[in-house]
Amino acid sequence: MAPASKADRKAVVDAAAWMFNVVTSVGIIIVNKALMATYGFSFATTLTGLHFATTTLMTAVLRWLGYIQSSHLPLPELLKFVLFANFSIVGMNVSLMWNSVGFYQIAKLSMIPVSCFLEVVMDKIRYSRDTKLSIAVVLLGVGVCTVTDVSVNTKGFVAAFIAVWSTSLQQYYVHHLQRRYNLSSFNLLGHTAPAQAGTLLLVGPFLDYWLTNKRVDAYSYNLASVTFVVLSCTIAVGTNLSQFICIGRFTAVSFQVLGHMKTILVLIMGFFIFGKEGLNLHVVLGMIIAVVGMIWYGNASSKPGGKERRSLSLPTSRQPKHGSLSDSNEHDGKV
């Protein structure tokens, strides 16, 4: 294949991966908002456990059909990943309960500099000045249009701290494990989803009761609410898979920076669906700044020297077998 056509094909696949993630992420936010606000299903941790149980079923069916070949992930690495991932889910839920919306948004924004720190320390990534400035512009723009009231308390700060670091570590490990053990997104999900489903379904009902003072088994289920739960679980399969694909093809930092496009889209759709209340000049200005920063980041990080790994020493353990589902990860010095 000619270099130009190979680059074109990679660009098309990259764009498709991002679009897949944006559509499924925005879709699940809308469905979950309706499920919780309209039908009162406020059991977020248990619902996430159901998401991973559905994802486990999907990977099991694909493996049975022969589309996913067997692969190896050492148990210590799996346990480490599940620990980070579950602390991320629980931490974000508790942080949202104990903090103001403004501080919660600031905590989410701080994941970008934390992810940058992890890549610099763990992977020896070097960022150009333009790349650093573009990240700052994205942070500024999203902060302007989402951060309103900001109040901090000790237990809320601790919850946010745990949530930020565990989420950043989880996303870093998605990329790290795929590179080190040469795993496709399907393979990695096949290893991690069952463990996350089991632990979250075990802990989720108790945690949700602590957070909401309501029992999931006492919820008044009906056809409409169950339909929305099933729809949420179905979309979550795509959300989980697209996250692994995007982070595997790019990095956790790129996923965080460009992922804030979902925040902008959710705000815009909210204004169209629920009216223009809250839409003002500084919100529009923040959106514009954020989009400009994302475009700048995409351009700056793709240039030579924009974002490069100074040394490549990650060992790989296996080669993917022919005929298995893969994300066509291209591991080179440019990230």
C-alpha positions as CSV (number, residue, x, y, z in Angstrom):
1,M,0.0,0.0,0.0
2,A,1.3,3.4,-0.9
3,P,2.3,5.7,2.0
4,A,-0.3,8.3,1.0
5,S,-3.2,5.9,0.8
6,K,-2.1,4.3,4.1
7,A,-2.2,7.7,5.8
8,D,-5.6,8.4,4.2
9,R,-6.9,5.1,5.4
10,K,-5.6,5.8,9.0
11,A,-7.2,9.3,8.9
12,V,-10.6,7.8,7.9
13,V,-10.4,5.1,10.6
14,D,-9.4,7.6,13.2
15,A,-12.3,9.9,12.3
16,A,-14.7,7.0,12.4
17,A,-13.4,5.9,15.8
18,W,-13.9,9.5,17.2
19,M,-17.4,9.7,15.7
20,F,-18.3,6.3,17.1
21,N,-17.3,7.5,20.6
22,V,-19.0,10.9,20.3
23,V,-22.3,9.4,19.1
24,T,-22.4,6.6,21.7
25,S,-21.2,8.9,24.6
26,V,-23.7,11.6,23.9
27,G,-26.4,9.0,23.3
28,I,-25.8,7.3,26.7
29,I,-25.8,10.7,28.5
30,I,-29.2,11.5,27.0
31,V,-30.7,8.1,27.8
32,N,-29.3,8.0,31.3
33,K,-30.6,11.5,32.0
34,A,-34.1,10.5,30.9
35,L,-33.8,7.2,32.9
36,M,-32.8,9.0,36.1
37,A,-34.7,12.3,35.8
38,T,-37.9,11.0,34.3
39,Y,-38.2,7.5,35.8
40,G,-36.2,8.0,39.0
41,F,-33.7,5.2,38.4
42,S,-30.9,6.8,40.4
43,F,-28.7,3.7,40.9
44,A,-25.7,4.9,38.8
45,T,-23.1,2.3,40.1
46,T,-25.4,-0.6,39.7
47,L,-26.4,0.6,36.2
48,T,-22.7,0.8,35.3
49,G,-22.3,-2.8,36.5
50,L,-25.2,-3.8,34.1
51,H,-23.3,-1.9,31.3
52,F,-20.2,-4.1,31.8
53,A,-22.3,-7.3,32.1
54,T,-23.8,-6.5,28.7
55,T,-20.4,-5.8,27.3
56,T,-19.2,-9.1,28.7
57,L,-22.0,-10.9,26.9
58,M,-21.0,-9.2,23.7
59,T,-17.4,-10.2,23.9
60,A,-18.4,-13.8,24.9
61,V,-20.6,-14.0,21.8
62,L,-17.9,-12.6,19.5
63,R,-15.3,-15.1,21.0
64,W,-17.8,-18.0,20.5
65,L,-18.3,-16.9,16.9
66,G,-14.5,-16.9,16.4
67,Y,-14.1,-13.1,15.9
68,I,-12.0,-12.7,19.0
69,Q,-9.0,-14.9,19.4
70,S,-7.6,-15.9,22.8
71,S,-5.1,-13.6,24.4
72,H,-3.2,-13.2,27.6
73,L,-3.3,-10.5,30.3
74,P,-1.5,-11.2,33.5
75,L,-3.7,-11.3,36.6
76,P,-1.7,-8.6,38.4
77,E,-2.2,-6.2,35.5
78,L,-6.0,-7.1,35.3
79,L,-6.4,-6.5,39.0
80,K,-4.6,-3.2,38.8
81,F,-6.7,-2.0,35.9
82,V,-10.0,-3.1,37.6
83,L,-8.9,-1.3,40.8
84,F,-8.3,2.0,38.9
85,A,-11.5,1.6,36.8
86,N,-13.8,0.9,39.7
87,F,-12.3,3.6,41.9
88,S,-12.9,5.9,38.9
89,I,-16.6,5.1,38.7
90,V,-17.2,5.2,42.4
91,G,-15.1,8.3,42.9
92,M,-16.9,10.2,40.2
93,N,-20.3,9.3,41.6
94,V,-19.3,10.3,45.2
95,S,-17.5,13.5,43.9
96,L,-20.7,14.6,42.1
97,M,-22.7,14.0,45.3
98,W,-20.3,15.8,47.7
99,N,-19.2,18.7,45.5
100,S,-20.8,21.6,43.8
101,V,-21.3,21.2,40.0
102,G,-18.6,23.9,39.4
103,F,-15.9,22.1,41.5
104,Y,-17.0,18.8,39.9
105,Q,-16.3,20.3,36.4
106,I,-13.0,21.7,37.6
107,A,-12.0,18.2,38.8
108,K,-12.9,16.7,35.4
109,L,-10.8,19.3,33.6
110,S,-7.8,18.5,35.9
111,M,-7.7,15.0,34.4
112,I,-6.0,16.5,31.3
113,P,-2.9,17.9,33.1
114,V,-2.8,14.7,35.3
115,S,-2.9,12.5,32.1
116,C,-0.1,14.7,30.6
117,F,2.0,14.2,33.8
118,L,1.5,10.4,33.6
119,E,2.6,10.3,29.9
120,V,5.6,12.5,30.6
121,V,6.7,10.4,33.6
122,M,5.7,6.9,32.4
123,D,6.1,7.1,28.6
124,K,8.7,9.9,28.3
125,I,6.4,11.9,26.1
126,R,7.6,15.4,25.0
127,Y,5.0,18.1,24.1
128,S,5.8,21.1,21.9
129,R,4.9,24.6,23.1
130,D,2.0,24.8,20.7
131,T,0.6,21.5,22.0
132,K,0.8,22.8,25.6
133,L,-0.8,26.1,24.7
134,S,-3.7,24.4,22.7
135,I,-4.4,22.2,25.8
136,A,-4.5,25.3,27.9
137,V,-7.0,26.9,25.5
138,V,-9.3,23.9,25.6
139,L,-9.2,23.9,29.4
140,L,-10.0,27.6,29.4
141,G,-12.9,27.3,27.0
142,V,-14.6,24.3,28.7
143,G,-14.1,25.9,32.0
144,V,-15.7,29.2,30.9
145,C,-18.9,27.4,29.6
146,T,-19.3,24.8,32.3
147,V,-17.9,26.1,35.6
148,T,-20.4,28.2,37.6
149,D,-20.7,27.9,41.3
150,V,-17.5,26.6,43.0
151,S,-17.5,25.5,46.7
152,V,-15.0,23.1,48.2
153,N,-15.2,20.9,51.3
154,T,-12.7,18.4,52.7
155,K,-14.5,15.2,51.9
156,G,-15.5,16.4,48.5
157,F,-11.9,17.4,47.7
158,V,-10.7,13.9,48.7
159,A,-13.4,12.2,46.6
160,A,-12.5,14.4,43.6
161,F,-8.8,13.7,44.1
162,I,-9.4,10.0,44.1
163,A,-11.7,10.2,41.1
164,V,-9.3,12.3,39.0
165,W,-6.2,10.1,39.6
166,S,-8.0,6.8,39.3
167,T,-9.7,7.9,36.0
168,S,-6.4,9.2,34.6
169,L,-4.6,6.0,35.6
170,Q,-7.4,3.8,34.1
171,Q,-7.3,5.6,30.8
172,Y,-3.5,5.5,30.8
173,Y,-3.5,1.8,31.3
174,V,-6.0,1.2,28.5
175,H,-3.3,2.5,26.1
176,H,-0.4,0.9,28.0
177,L,-1.9,-2.6,28.1
178,Q,-2.9,-2.6,24.5
179,R,0.6,-1.6,23.5
180,R,2.5,-3.8,25.9
181,Y,0.5,-7.0,25.4
182,N,-0.5,-6.3,21.8
183,L,-4.2,-6.5,22.7
184,S,-7.1,-5.2,20.5
185,S,-9.9,-3.3,22.1
186,F,-12.1,-6.4,21.9
187,N,-9.4,-8.5,23.6
188,L,-8.9,-6.0,26.4
189,L,-12.6,-5.6,27.0
190,G,-12.9,-9.4,27.1
191,H,-10.5,-9.5,30.0
192,T,-11.6,-6.4,32.0
193,A,-15.4,-6.3,31.5
194,P,-16.3,-9.5,33.4
195,A,-14.2,-8.4,36.4
196,Q,-15.7,-5.0,36.4
197,A,-19.3,-6.3,36.0
198,G,-18.8,-8.8,38.9
199,T,-17.3,-6.2,41.3
200,L,-19.7,-3.4,40.4
201,L,-22.8,-5.6,40.6
202,L,-21.6,-6.8,44.0
203,V,-20.8,-3.4,45.4
204,G,-23.2,-1.2,43.4
205,P,-26.5,-1.8,45.2
206,F,-24.9,-1.0,48.6
207,L,-23.1,2.0,47.3
208,D,-26.2,3.3,45.6
209,Y,-28.2,2.8,48.8
210,W,-25.5,4.8,50.7
211,L,-25.6,7.6,48.1
212,T,-29.4,7.8,47.5
213,N,-31.0,6.1,50.5
214,K,-32.9,4.0,48.0
215,R,-32.7,0.2,47.3
216,V,-32.4,-1.0,43.8
217,D,-34.5,-4.1,44.5
218,A,-37.3,-1.9,45.9
219,Y,-37.5,0.3,42.7
220,S,-40.9,0.3,41.0
221,Y,-39.9,-1.3,37.6
222,N,-42.2,-0.9,34.6
223,L,-42.0,-1.5,30.9
224,A,-40.8,2.0,30.1
225,S,-38.0,2.1,32.8
226,V,-36.8,-1.4,31.9
227,T,-36.8,-0.4,28.2
228,F,-34.5,2.6,29.0
229,V,-32.2,0.4,31.1
230,V,-31.9,-2.1,28.2
231,L,-31.3,0.8,25.8
232,S,-28.6,2.3,28.1
233,C,-26.9,-1.1,28.4
234,T,-26.9,-1.5,24.6
235,I,-25.4,1.9,23.9
236,A,-22.9,1.3,26.7
237,V,-21.4,-1.6,24.7
238,G,-20.5,0.9,22.0
239,T,-19.3,3.5,24.5
240,N,-17.0,1.1,26.3
241,L,-15.6,-0.3,23.0
242,S,-15.2,3.1,21.4
243,Q,-13.3,4.4,24.4
244,F,-10.8,1.5,24.2
245,I,-10.5,1.9,20.5
246,C,-9.8,5.7,20.7
247,I,-7.3,5.5,23.6
248,G,-5.6,2.5,22.0
249,R,-5.2,4.4,18.7
250,F,-4.2,7.7,20.3
251,T,-3.5,8.4,24.0
252,A,-5.4,9.2,27.1
253,V,-4.5,12.9,26.7
254,S,-5.8,13.1,23.2
255,F,-8.9,11.3,24.3
256,Q,-9.5,13.8,27.1
257,V,-8.7,16.9,25.0
258,L,-10.8,16.0,22.0
259,G,-13.3,14.3,24.2
260,H,-14.5,17.6,25.5
261,M,-16.2,18.0,22.2
262,K,-18.8,15.7,23.7
263,T,-19.3,18.3,26.5
264,I,-19.9,21.0,24.0
265,L,-22.4,18.8,22.0
266,V,-24.3,17.9,25.2
267,L,-24.6,21.5,26.1
268,I,-25.9,22.5,22.6
269,M,-28.3,19.6,22.5
270,G,-29.5,20.5,26.0
271,F,-30.3,24.0,24.9
272,F,-32.3,22.7,21.9
273,I,-34.2,20.0,23.8
274,F,-34.8,21.8,27.1
275,G,-34.8,25.4,26.0
276,K,-32.4,28.3,26.0
277,E,-32.3,28.8,29.8
278,G,-28.6,29.1,30.8
279,L,-27.5,30.0,27.3
280,N,-25.7,33.3,27.5
281,L,-22.7,35.1,26.0
282,H,-20.0,33.7,28.2
283,V,-21.3,30.1,27.5
284,V,-21.2,30.7,23.8
285,L,-17.8,32.3,24.1
286,G,-16.5,29.3,26.1
287,M,-17.7,26.9,23.5
288,I,-16.0,28.8,20.7
289,I,-12.7,29.0,22.7
290,A,-12.9,25.2,23.4
291,V,-13.5,24.3,19.8
292,V,-10.6,26.5,18.6
293,G,-8.4,24.9,21.2
294,M,-9.4,21.4,20.0
295,I,-8.7,22.2,16.4
296,W,-5.3,23.8,17.4
297,Y,-4.5,20.7,19.5
298,G,-5.3,18.3,16.6
299,N,-3.0,20.3,14.3
300,A,-0.2,21.0,16.8
301,S,0.0,17.4,18.1
302,S,0.1,15.9,14.6
303,K,3.1,18.0,13.5
304,P,6.6,16.6,13.8
305,G,7.8,17.3,17.3
306,G,4.3,18.2,18.5
307,K,3.9,15.2,20.7
308,E,6.6,12.5,20.5
309,R,7.9,9.7,22.6
310,R,11.6,10.1,23.4
311,S,12.3,6.4,23.8
312,L,10.4,3.3,22.8
313,S,11.1,0.5,25.1
314,L,7.7,-1.1,25.7
315,P,7.9,-4.9,25.3
316,T,5.1,-6.7,23.6
317,S,4.1,-10.3,24.5
318,R,2.1,-11.6,21.6
319,Q,1.2,-11.0,18.0
320,P,-2.5,-10.9,17.1
321,K,-3.7,-14.0,15.2
322,H,-4.8,-13.7,11.7
323,G,-8.6,-13.3,11.3
324,S,-9.2,-11.8,14.7
325,L,-11.0,-8.5,15.3
326,S,-8.4,-5.7,15.6
327,D,-8.3,-1.9,15.8
328,S,-5.3,-1.7,13.4
329,N,-3.2,0.0,16.1
330,E,-0.1,1.6,14.6
331,H,2.6,1.9,17.2
332,D,5.3,4.3,16.2
333,G,7.2,7.2,17.7
334,K,4.4,9.7,17.0
335,V,1.4,9.6,19.4
